[in-house]
Amino acid sequence: MPAEQKLNYAELRELAGKFLQKNTLGILATGRKNGTAQQSLVSYSYNGKEILITASDTTAKIKNIRKNAGVSFAVWEDETCVVVYGEVKLLQGKNAENYLGHSLSPGQQPGERTLIILSPNTWRWARITG
């Protein structure tokens, strides 16, 4: 069996970006007040630079982010997993609409729709094999 070619960080980062663009579900992890992780399954989009998520401002994820903007976000498919870490910015109302160029879609939970903008600063890529 031929040896696998090792990719450098920039090449892995590019592959991870393509992986994020083709998927739409991930796990957003925020920090609770007691220090434990709050994980939420969310739908998202990736614009090549930022991960965009919408949620109601009454959810635990938004409340946690308001206290600590540091999050992690994981996306997996089969044996491949990409995890990013970074700080998020929250936008609501006209600010969110202006940023996106359209209105936020209505959600199923009460409260004001909030745009979560994750700008990754650290990337991790894993292939899980048995």
HUQUIWO-V629117 format. One record per residue. OMEGA is omega in whole degrees, 0 to 359 (NA if undefined). BURIAL is + if it has 16 or more other C-alpha atoms within 10 Angstrom, else -. Layout:
omega & burial
OMEGA & BURIAL
OMEGA & BURIAL
This chain:
omega & burial
181 & -
178 & -
178 & -
177 & -
178 & -
178 & -
176 & -
185 & -
181 & -
179 & -
177 & -
179 & -
178 & +
177 & -
179 & -
178 & +
177 & +
178 & -
179 & +
181 & +
184 & -
179 & -
182 & -
178 & -
179 & +
178 & +
176 & +
179 & +
176 & +
181 & +
175 & +
179 & +
181 & -
176 & -
178 & -
182 & -
171 & -
180 & +
182 & +
172 & -
184 & -
168 & -
185 & -
166 & +
180 & +
184 & +
181 & -
181 & -
185 & -
173 & -
183 & +
182 & +
173 & +
180 & +
175 & +
180 & +
177 & +
183 & -
178 & -
183 & +
180 & +
179 & +
179 & +
181 & +
179 & +
179 & -
182 & -
185 & -
179 & +
182 & +
166 & +
184 & +
183 & +
176 & +
180 & +
175 & +
183 & -
183 & -
182 & -
178 & -
174 & +
177 & +
176 & +
178 & +
177 & +
178 & +
179 & -
175 & +
178 & -
175 & +
177 & +
173 & +
183 & -
179 & -
178 & -
180 & +
179 & -
180 & -
183 & -
186 & -
177 & -
181 & -
176 & -
178 & +
180 & -
180 & -
181 & -
180 & -
178 & -
178 & -
181 & -
177 & -
184 & +
177 & +
175 & +
180 & +
180 & +
175 & +
183 & +
174 & +
176 & -
182 & -
173 & +
182 & -
180 & +
170 & -
184 & -
179 & -
185 & -
NA & -
